[in-house]
Amino acid sequence: MANKIPRVPVREQDPAIRATNFEEVCYGYNIEEATLEASRCLNCKNPRCVAACPVGIQIPHFIERLTAGDVSGAAEVISQDSSLPSICGRVCPQESQCEGACILGIKGEPVAIGKLERYVGDYRLENPAPESNTPRNGHKVAVVGSGPSGLACASDLAQMGYEVTVFEALHEVGGVLVYGIPEFRLPKKKVVAKEIDAVRRLGVKFETDVVVGRTVTVDSLLDEEGFDAVFIGSGAGLPRFMGIEGENLNGVLSANEFLTRANLMRAYDEEYDTPIYVGRRVVVVGGGNVAMDAVRTAKRLGAEATIVYRRSEKELPARVEEVHHAKQEGIEFRMLTNPTRVIGDDKGWVTGLNCVQMELGEPDESGRRSPVEVAGSDFTIECDVVIMALGTSPNPLIASTTDELETTRRGCIVADEEGRTSRRGVFAGGDTVTGAATVILAMGAGRKAAKAIDEYIRNK
């Protein structure tokens, strides 16, 4: 029976070698491995995996095509619901979504849906679909931000016939896909640039170095530039800090700043004159995927790298795969540890991080057990750099330039499930609405907003 076939392992770089380079960790499947893994799918009549996918990819259908050797057909099935399969196959938390719902996972290992999506997505990148000849309907839509929500929204709208222009504040298109996720997890030229080119072939235009809120405003796009609607998918790039003593010392920075320097400015590449300071010992505060990205990047740049997290390993919010890879690469994990002060020398440079030991008490509002400080447990971790990976909030600049756009106390734009905001003609989705989340959830929000924008313009 198909469910008796063991899950096909994916080939990876040796941990000792990959910890010294920025090449991709996972090699992915070849055609034989992908076909064998696809054959494990039971093709359920009521596929729970589809319901668990934020964009509703018809997973059994694309896997069925792949099992039959029809990779192009599998790509066509995926393209109906996702415009970024190579990216999602690499960075989505499949273990808590599609694979987490796979019926094979009840008594064994689920189908490696993410690795199969990656294989099919990579095939499509090497064998791209022809440029779109969808006739334009005469309506213009502006998309603010070229991250996953913006790209998904722009892609769907272009296929509906809209003239779409994406405005990006930085000099390179891709948003968090370019500046946030490290090269060893998501190759920029091999994957991200090609996925964006696929969106561009649909007729989407991209304008970089445009800071909406300064260069232009939401109001001017609607009232002066002739756009019928605006979608805001500008993400959540405003970092949070702990508010402890010493955070203004040289050597303390946010994970956003650190990863942007490494990724967008290619500071890790010796051919680029943009070095990045990591010192000899780096401590990253946090336990999410961004924390794992930052600490593994620091390791590759030559530092001794440590994760400090105030809860236990069981409560780590990062993907299991990322934690596993970090441990393989020699990252030290200091669990139940909470920073209280950054220590510096008389020249203003970091020399250490003062911490206290924690223990788990009663569950908090999220259901996780709240950490409680252990009295008299102060100790110091010697380090040169402290990177704060404590989450992010949306930049308030866009919303501040229009009086009609409602926001929350934390600066998130208020929008309904379809992305409609309090400002007529303005829609929003992704991290700018929810706060920092995942690529696939942002894509799902972008796709929902595209449908709502289409309905809005047609009814208008």
Secondary structure as UniProt FT lines:
FT   HELIX           2..4
FT   STRAND          11..12
FT   HELIX           15..18
FT   TURN            19..20
FT   STRAND          26..28
FT   HELIX           31..38
FT   TURN            39..40
FT   HELIX           48..51
FT   TURN            54..55
FT   HELIX           59..67
FT   TURN            68..69
FT   HELIX           71..79
FT   TURN            80..81
FT   HELIX           85..91
FT   HELIX           94..96
FT   HELIX           98..101
FT   HELIX           103..105
FT   TURN            106..107
FT   HELIX           113..126
FT   STRAND          140..144
FT   HELIX           148..160
FT   STRAND          163..167
FT   TURN            173..175
FT   HELIX           176..179
FT   TURN            183..185
FT   HELIX           188..192
FT   HELIX           193..200
FT   TURN            201..203
FT   STRAND          205..207
FT   TURN            213..215
FT   HELIX           218..223
FT   STRAND          229..232
FT   STRAND          238..239
FT   TURN            246..248
FT   STRAND          252..254
FT   HELIX           255..263
FT   TURN            264..265
FT   TURN            267..268
FT   TURN            270..271
FT   STRAND          281..285
FT   HELIX           289..300
FT   TURN            301..302
FT   STRAND          304..308
FT   HELIX           313..315
FT   HELIX           320..328
FT   TURN            329..330
FT   STRAND          332..334
FT   STRAND          337..344
FT   TURN            346..347
FT   STRAND          349..363
FT   TURN            365..366
FT   STRAND          369..373
FT   TURN            375..376
FT   STRAND          379..382
FT   STRAND          385..388
FT   STRAND          392..393
FT   HELIX           397..400
FT   TURN            403..404
FT   TURN            409..410
FT   TURN            417..418
FT   TURN            424..425
FT   STRAND          426..428
FT   HELIX           431..434
FT   HELIX           439..459
//
